[in-house]
Amino acid sequence: MKARVTVTLKQGVLDPQGKAIEGALKSLGIDGVASVRQGKVFDVEVPGGDRGRAEAALKEAAERLLANTVIEDYRVEIVG
């Protein structure tokens, strides 16, 4: 089973890397970008076919390792 864990900064947390990317896009002449927020994506393969168990395991992984839950939110998706 394939899954994706997406980690992003919480609203209100400053994102200096996103601001740097935003500035670089403007300097490259790429118009139409109002704001950039940077994050992380983890594509994970989970053995077995129990979606509930896979989602619970990935939520635990996000809570304990993949995300700093003080400043980051995460989303777990089972994609296949």
Order of alpha helices (4+ residues) and beta strands (2+ residues): beta-alpha-beta-alpha-beta
